[in-house]
Amino acid sequence: MGIRNATRALIIEKNKILLNKNQNSIGYRYPDLPNGMIYYDLPGGGQNQYETLEEAVKRECLEETGYYINIERLAAIYEDISLNEKFRTEYEQYAHKVHFLFLCHLTGDSAKLSEEKDLDMLESEWVDIEDIRKIPLYPQIIKLNFDLVLKSNNTLYLGSERV
């Protein structure tokens, strides 16, 4: 099993954050979530071979949300490791990821229809930053460190989350 790099974007505009709204359908990616439960995560995804991290986060945001972004800075790094054997077997390439979280803003170019949605993804949605604590935002390591990531001017290592 290899370790995969992945990117995530904190896209903030006018005190709102752009999140992907998902419905848990595979039931074992997040074992604590009931099948059919609505949850949110940050736009982003895996880095392709020969692609820089910055190129990956821009591509993933365009594919998933339809928005073009500018990167302000690398805000945090964290990893997630799946403990679920079924997930590890069926999705080996996604079972251990190191995530690079970028603070981003929209470019001002007009949005287009999203080209690609992840397995559980329903749509992208702008959410008030004040509501982050009230919604089921995954992974938990992001929700728990959200304010710290936004307030820090340094790149933070958030640690590891085992799900």
N, C-alpha and C positions, 0 to 999 in steps of 0.2 A: 504494500500500500504506500503510495506517495503522499507527499504533503503539497497541497495546492495553494497558490497565492490567489487572493480574491480582493476586490476593491469594494468599498461602500462610500456613498456620498451623503453628506449632511448638506442639503440644499435649502438655504434659508433666504426667504424674501418677505419683507413686511411682517415680521414677527410670526411667520408661518414656516413650517417645514414640509417638504414634499416627501411623502411616504408611499410605499406600495401597500395596498390593502389586499390581504390574502384570505383564503378560506382553506383551513387545514383539511386536506383530502387524503394524503398518504398515511396519516395517522401515526407514523413512527419517526418522522424527522424531529418533531417536538413531542416526545412521548407524553408529556404532561398536558398536552392540549387535546380536548375531545375532537373526534372527527367532525368536521363541519364548522368548527369554531372560527370566527373572524379574528385575525391578528394582523399586525403591521410590521414591516421591516423597512430598512433603508434600501434605496435603489443601488444596484451594483451587481457584481458577479465575478466570475473567474477570469484570470489573466490568461491570454493565449500566448503560445510560444512566439518569441520575437516581438512581443508587444510590451511597451513600457507600462508601468502602473498608471501613469497619467492617461495614456491612450486607452487603457482598459476601462477606467472609470468614466471617461467621456463617452466611449462606445456603449457601455452598459446603460448609462443614463439615457442616452438617445434611444436605444432599443426599447427600454422598459417604460420610459416616461414620455418620450417624444420631445424632450427639452435639450437644448444645447447648453453646456455649462462652462464656466471658467473656474479653475481651481485656485483657491486662495492659499491653502497650505495643507500639509499632511498633519492631521490633528491627533490621530491615535493609531495604535496597532494592538490587535488582540487576536487570539486564536480560538477556534472551537473544534472540539473533538467529540465525535459521536460515540456513545457507549452502547448504542443499540446494534446488536449483531445483525439483525435483518437489514438495517440501513447500511451497515458496513459492507455486507455482502452484495446487495443490489446496487449501491451507489458508492462503490469503493473510492472513486476519484473525488467524492465530496465529503468523505468521512473525517478528514483532518485538513483544516484550512487555516491559513494565516491571513487575516484581514487587515488591509490598509485603509483607514478611514480618512477621507479628505473633506475639508470644509470647502463648500462650493457656493457659487451664485449663478444665476441665469446670465447668459451672454447678452440678452436683449434681442437676439434673433427670434423670430416667431417659432412657436412650437409646431410640431407636426404629429401626426398620429403615431402612436408607439408601434414599433415593428414586431416586437417579440415580448411575450410575457412568460415569466417563470411558471413552473408547474401549478402552484397554488394561487398565483396572482389573479386578482379580479380587475384592479384598476390602480391608477395613481391618484393620490388625494392630498390636498393641502390641509394640514392640521395646525391649529394654534399651538405654539410652543408651550403655552401654559397647560395644555391638555395632555402633554406627554405622560405625566404620572398617572393619568386616568385610563389610558388605553393599553391594550395588550401589545406592547412593543417588544419584539424579539430581535436579536438575542437579548436576554436579561442584562448582560454585561453592558450593553449600550444604554438601556433605560437607567440602570443604577449609577452610571457615570456621566449621564447626559449633561448636567450642569457643569461639571468639572471640565469636560471636553470643550464646551463652548467658552468658558471663562479663561482657560489656560492659553497662553501664547506659545507654549512648548508642545512638542509632540509627546504624547503620553503612551506608556505601555499599560494597558488595562488588565493584562493577565490572560488566563485561559478559562474557557467555559466548557464544561463537559455536559453534553445533553444526551 
